[in-house]
Amino acid sequence: MKSATIKRRVAKSDLDGLSGVLPQIQTLIEASRQHVASTANLTMVWLYWNVGRVITQEIQQNQKRAEYGERLIEQLSARLTKSYGRGFTAKNLWDMKRFYEAF
């Protein structure tokens, strides 16, 4: 019987510590998740703005050739989509270009 009483006391004190530690760890986890989401969003904005910058500069350097921008975007889209997925459609690349021009 004595060992059962000791085990109950240890279990009770463990649970008391849990109530103090758990909220601290939950706060850390939530803060880390928020930081990751914020960092990811800022990184995507940076990426899209710079993709738009590169496209705009390339098109401006080759304005003499008609339809150069259209062909460039289509070819970029095909290759980027193959390598990185559907986020780089021609429509999205045009949007990135417009985003750069607006900001």
mmCIF file of the C-alpha atoms, coordinates in Angstrom:
data_MODEL
# 
_entry.id   MODEL 
# 
loop_
_atom_site.group_PDB 
_atom_site.id 
_atom_site.type_symbol 
_atom_site.label_atom_id 
_atom_site.label_alt_id 
_atom_site.label_comp_id 
_atom_site.label_asym_id 
_atom_site.label_entity_id 
_atom_site.label_seq_id 
_atom_site.pdbx_PDB_ins_code 
_atom_site.Cartn_x 
_atom_site.Cartn_y 
_atom_site.Cartn_z 
_atom_site.occupancy 
_atom_site.B_iso_or_equiv 
_atom_site.pdbx_formal_charge 
_atom_site.auth_seq_id 
_atom_site.auth_comp_id 
_atom_site.auth_asym_id 
_atom_site.auth_atom_id 
_atom_site.pdbx_PDB_model_num 
ATOM 1   C CA . MET A 1 1   ? 0.000  0.000  0.000   1.00 0.00 ? 1   MET A CA 1 
ATOM 2   C CA . LYS A 1 2   ? 2.815  2.395  0.763   1.00 0.00 ? 2   LYS A CA 1 
ATOM 3   C CA . SER A 1 3   ? 4.182  2.338  -2.812  1.00 0.00 ? 3   SER A CA 1 
ATOM 4   C CA . ALA A 1 4   ? 0.717  3.046  -4.249  1.00 0.00 ? 4   ALA A CA 1 
ATOM 5   C CA . THR A 1 5   ? 0.435  6.152  -2.063  1.00 0.00 ? 5   THR A CA 1 
ATOM 6   C CA . ILE A 1 6   ? 3.862  7.389  -3.186  1.00 0.00 ? 6   ILE A CA 1 
ATOM 7   C CA . LYS A 1 7   ? 2.954  6.820  -6.851  1.00 0.00 ? 7   LYS A CA 1 
ATOM 8   C CA . ARG A 1 8   ? -0.242 8.856  -6.418  1.00 0.00 ? 8   ARG A CA 1 
ATOM 9   C CA . ARG A 1 9   ? 1.678  11.720 -4.833  1.00 0.00 ? 9   ARG A CA 1 
ATOM 10  C CA . VAL A 1 10  ? 4.256  11.731 -7.665  1.00 0.00 ? 10  VAL A CA 1 
ATOM 11  C CA . ALA A 1 11  ? 1.513  11.640 -10.280 1.00 0.00 ? 11  ALA A CA 1 
ATOM 12  C CA . LYS A 1 12  ? -0.339 14.485 -8.526  1.00 0.00 ? 12  LYS A CA 1 
ATOM 13  C CA . SER A 1 13  ? 2.776  16.677 -8.383  1.00 0.00 ? 13  SER A CA 1 
ATOM 14  C CA . ASP A 1 14  ? 3.537  15.938 -12.053 1.00 0.00 ? 14  ASP A CA 1 
ATOM 15  C CA . LEU A 1 15  ? 0.087  17.180 -13.005 1.00 0.00 ? 15  LEU A CA 1 
ATOM 16  C CA . ASP A 1 16  ? 0.592  20.343 -10.957 1.00 0.00 ? 16  ASP A CA 1 
ATOM 17  C CA . GLY A 1 17  ? 3.751  21.094 -12.958 1.00 0.00 ? 17  GLY A CA 1 
ATOM 18  C CA . LEU A 1 18  ? 1.946  20.374 -16.193 1.00 0.00 ? 18  LEU A CA 1 
ATOM 19  C CA . SER A 1 19  ? -0.609 23.106 -15.575 1.00 0.00 ? 19  SER A CA 1 
ATOM 20  C CA . GLY A 1 20  ? 2.215  25.641 -15.300 1.00 0.00 ? 20  GLY A CA 1 
ATOM 21  C CA . VAL A 1 21  ? 4.335  24.412 -18.186 1.00 0.00 ? 21  VAL A CA 1 
ATOM 22  C CA . LEU A 1 22  ? 1.645  23.600 -20.734 1.00 0.00 ? 22  LEU A CA 1 
ATOM 23  C CA . PRO A 1 23  ? 0.419  27.180 -21.279 1.00 0.00 ? 23  PRO A CA 1 
ATOM 24  C CA . GLN A 1 24  ? 3.982  28.414 -21.701 1.00 0.00 ? 24  GLN A CA 1 
ATOM 25  C CA . ILE A 1 25  ? 4.737  25.801 -24.341 1.00 0.00 ? 25  ILE A CA 1 
ATOM 26  C CA . GLN A 1 26  ? 1.425  26.408 -26.101 1.00 0.00 ? 26  GLN A CA 1 
ATOM 27  C CA . THR A 1 27  ? 2.237  30.131 -26.242 1.00 0.00 ? 27  THR A CA 1 
ATOM 28  C CA . LEU A 1 28  ? 5.653  29.358 -27.743 1.00 0.00 ? 28  LEU A CA 1 
ATOM 29  C CA . ILE A 1 29  ? 4.132  27.051 -30.350 1.00 0.00 ? 29  ILE A CA 1 
ATOM 30  C CA . GLU A 1 30  ? 1.475  29.588 -31.350 1.00 0.00 ? 30  GLU A CA 1 
ATOM 31  C CA . ALA A 1 31  ? 4.023  32.419 -31.544 1.00 0.00 ? 31  ALA A CA 1 
ATOM 32  C CA . SER A 1 32  ? 6.307  30.261 -33.699 1.00 0.00 ? 32  SER A CA 1 
ATOM 33  C CA . ARG A 1 33  ? 3.475  29.329 -36.041 1.00 0.00 ? 33  ARG A CA 1 
ATOM 34  C CA . GLN A 1 34  ? 2.522  32.993 -36.409 1.00 0.00 ? 34  GLN A CA 1 
ATOM 35  C CA . HIS A 1 35  ? 6.136  33.908 -37.106 1.00 0.00 ? 35  HIS A CA 1 
ATOM 36  C CA . VAL A 1 36  ? 6.440  31.201 -39.760 1.00 0.00 ? 36  VAL A CA 1 
ATOM 37  C CA . ALA A 1 37  ? 3.224  32.307 -41.469 1.00 0.00 ? 37  ALA A CA 1 
ATOM 38  C CA . SER A 1 38  ? 4.276  35.957 -41.424 1.00 0.00 ? 38  SER A CA 1 
ATOM 39  C CA . THR A 1 39  ? 7.751  35.169 -42.739 1.00 0.00 ? 39  THR A CA 1 
ATOM 40  C CA . ALA A 1 40  ? 6.332  32.952 -45.496 1.00 0.00 ? 40  ALA A CA 1 
ATOM 41  C CA . ASN A 1 41  ? 3.907  35.677 -46.580 1.00 0.00 ? 41  ASN A CA 1 
ATOM 42  C CA . LEU A 1 42  ? 6.631  38.331 -46.687 1.00 0.00 ? 42  LEU A CA 1 
ATOM 43  C CA . THR A 1 43  ? 8.890  35.997 -48.645 1.00 0.00 ? 43  THR A CA 1 
ATOM 44  C CA . MET A 1 44  ? 6.163  35.313 -51.214 1.00 0.00 ? 44  MET A CA 1 
ATOM 45  C CA . VAL A 1 45  ? 5.519  39.051 -51.652 1.00 0.00 ? 45  VAL A CA 1 
ATOM 46  C CA . TRP A 1 46  ? 9.269  39.584 -52.145 1.00 0.00 ? 46  TRP A CA 1 
ATOM 47  C CA . LEU A 1 47  ? 9.407  36.730 -54.673 1.00 0.00 ? 47  LEU A CA 1 
ATOM 48  C CA . TYR A 1 48  ? 6.400  37.893 -56.707 1.00 0.00 ? 48  TYR A CA 1 
ATOM 49  C CA . TRP A 1 49  ? 7.608  41.502 -56.789 1.00 0.00 ? 49  TRP A CA 1 
ATOM 50  C CA . ASN A 1 50  ? 11.078 40.420 -57.991 1.00 0.00 ? 50  ASN A CA 1 
ATOM 51  C CA . VAL A 1 51  ? 9.700  38.015 -60.601 1.00 0.00 ? 51  VAL A CA 1 
ATOM 52  C CA . GLY A 1 52  ? 7.598  40.916 -61.892 1.00 0.00 ? 52  GLY A CA 1 
ATOM 53  C CA . ARG A 1 53  ? 10.691 43.152 -61.893 1.00 0.00 ? 53  ARG A CA 1 
ATOM 54  C CA . VAL A 1 54  ? 12.769 40.704 -63.926 1.00 0.00 ? 54  VAL A CA 1 
ATOM 55  C CA . ILE A 1 55  ? 9.964  40.154 -66.448 1.00 0.00 ? 55  ILE A CA 1 
ATOM 56  C CA . THR A 1 56  ? 9.278  43.883 -66.803 1.00 0.00 ? 56  THR A CA 1 
ATOM 57  C CA . GLN A 1 57  ? 12.944 44.709 -67.342 1.00 0.00 ? 57  GLN A CA 1 
ATOM 58  C CA . GLU A 1 58  ? 13.345 41.961 -69.920 1.00 0.00 ? 58  GLU A CA 1 
ATOM 59  C CA . ILE A 1 59  ? 10.285 43.062 -71.861 1.00 0.00 ? 59  ILE A CA 1 
ATOM 60  C CA . GLN A 1 60  ? 11.396 46.713 -71.755 1.00 0.00 ? 60  GLN A CA 1 
ATOM 61  C CA . GLN A 1 61  ? 14.794 45.793 -73.203 1.00 0.00 ? 61  GLN A CA 1 
ATOM 62  C CA . ASN A 1 62  ? 13.146 44.015 -76.114 1.00 0.00 ? 62  ASN A CA 1 
ATOM 63  C CA . GLN A 1 63  ? 10.228 46.335 -76.871 1.00 0.00 ? 63  GLN A CA 1 
ATOM 64  C CA . LYS A 1 64  ? 11.270 46.582 -80.516 1.00 0.00 ? 64  LYS A CA 1 
ATOM 65  C CA . ARG A 1 65  ? 10.075 43.073 -81.219 1.00 0.00 ? 65  ARG A CA 1 
ATOM 66  C CA . ALA A 1 66  ? 6.320  42.766 -81.412 1.00 0.00 ? 66  ALA A CA 1 
ATOM 67  C CA . GLU A 1 67  ? 4.699  40.217 -79.118 1.00 0.00 ? 67  GLU A CA 1 
ATOM 68  C CA . TYR A 1 68  ? 8.007  39.540 -77.332 1.00 0.00 ? 68  TYR A CA 1 
ATOM 69  C CA . GLY A 1 69  ? 6.412  39.862 -73.886 1.00 0.00 ? 69  GLY A CA 1 
ATOM 70  C CA . GLU A 1 70  ? 3.598  37.479 -74.733 1.00 0.00 ? 70  GLU A CA 1 
ATOM 71  C CA . ARG A 1 71  ? 5.974  34.781 -75.973 1.00 0.00 ? 71  ARG A CA 1 
ATOM 72  C CA . LEU A 1 72  ? 8.347  35.348 -73.048 1.00 0.00 ? 72  LEU A CA 1 
ATOM 73  C CA . ILE A 1 73  ? 5.558  34.926 -70.503 1.00 0.00 ? 73  ILE A CA 1 
ATOM 74  C CA . GLU A 1 74  ? 4.218  31.801 -72.215 1.00 0.00 ? 74  GLU A CA 1 
ATOM 75  C CA . GLN A 1 75  ? 7.644  30.147 -72.351 1.00 0.00 ? 75  GLN A CA 1 
ATOM 76  C CA . LEU A 1 76  ? 8.496  31.148 -68.779 1.00 0.00 ? 76  LEU A CA 1 
ATOM 77  C CA . SER A 1 77  ? 5.170  29.820 -67.603 1.00 0.00 ? 77  SER A CA 1 
ATOM 78  C CA . ALA A 1 78  ? 5.662  26.457 -69.277 1.00 0.00 ? 78  ALA A CA 1 
ATOM 79  C CA . ARG A 1 79  ? 9.125  25.954 -67.808 1.00 0.00 ? 79  ARG A CA 1 
ATOM 80  C CA . LEU A 1 80  ? 8.396  27.332 -64.340 1.00 0.00 ? 80  LEU A CA 1 
ATOM 81  C CA . THR A 1 81  ? 5.171  25.352 -64.053 1.00 0.00 ? 81  THR A CA 1 
ATOM 82  C CA . LYS A 1 82  ? 7.021  22.187 -65.004 1.00 0.00 ? 82  LYS A CA 1 
ATOM 83  C CA . SER A 1 83  ? 9.676  22.842 -62.354 1.00 0.00 ? 83  SER A CA 1 
ATOM 84  C CA . TYR A 1 84  ? 7.680  24.510 -59.568 1.00 0.00 ? 84  TYR A CA 1 
ATOM 85  C CA . GLY A 1 85  ? 4.014  23.752 -60.086 1.00 0.00 ? 85  GLY A CA 1 
ATOM 86  C CA . ARG A 1 86  ? 0.895  25.586 -61.071 1.00 0.00 ? 86  ARG A CA 1 
ATOM 87  C CA . GLY A 1 87  ? 1.639  28.844 -59.214 1.00 0.00 ? 87  GLY A CA 1 
ATOM 88  C CA . PHE A 1 88  ? 3.498  30.149 -62.261 1.00 0.00 ? 88  PHE A CA 1 
ATOM 89  C CA . THR A 1 89  ? 0.795  30.178 -64.901 1.00 0.00 ? 89  THR A CA 1 
ATOM 90  C CA . ALA A 1 90  ? 0.929  32.853 -67.596 1.00 0.00 ? 90  ALA A CA 1 
ATOM 91  C CA . LYS A 1 91  ? -1.885 34.716 -65.828 1.00 0.00 ? 91  LYS A CA 1 
ATOM 92  C CA . ASN A 1 92  ? 0.051  34.683 -62.548 1.00 0.00 ? 92  ASN A CA 1 
ATOM 93  C CA . LEU A 1 93  ? 3.221  35.927 -64.259 1.00 0.00 ? 93  LEU A CA 1 
ATOM 94  C CA . TRP A 1 94  ? 1.268  38.813 -65.809 1.00 0.00 ? 94  TRP A CA 1 
ATOM 95  C CA . ASP A 1 95  ? -0.112 39.579 -62.350 1.00 0.00 ? 95  ASP A CA 1 
ATOM 96  C CA . MET A 1 96  ? 3.425  39.602 -60.914 1.00 0.00 ? 96  MET A CA 1 
ATOM 97  C CA . LYS A 1 97  ? 4.481  42.018 -63.638 1.00 0.00 ? 97  LYS A CA 1 
ATOM 98  C CA . ARG A 1 98  ? 1.544  44.296 -62.824 1.00 0.00 ? 98  ARG A CA 1 
ATOM 99  C CA . PHE A 1 99  ? 2.331  44.026 -59.105 1.00 0.00 ? 99  PHE A CA 1 
ATOM 100 C CA . TYR A 1 100 ? 5.889  45.191 -59.730 1.00 0.00 ? 100 TYR A CA 1 
ATOM 101 C CA . GLU A 1 101 ? 4.713  48.070 -61.924 1.00 0.00 ? 101 GLU A CA 1 
ATOM 102 C CA . ALA A 1 102 ? 2.182  49.191 -59.307 1.00 0.00 ? 102 ALA A CA 1 
ATOM 103 C CA . PHE A 1 103 ? 4.597  49.099 -56.387 1.00 0.00 ? 103 PHE A CA 1 
# 
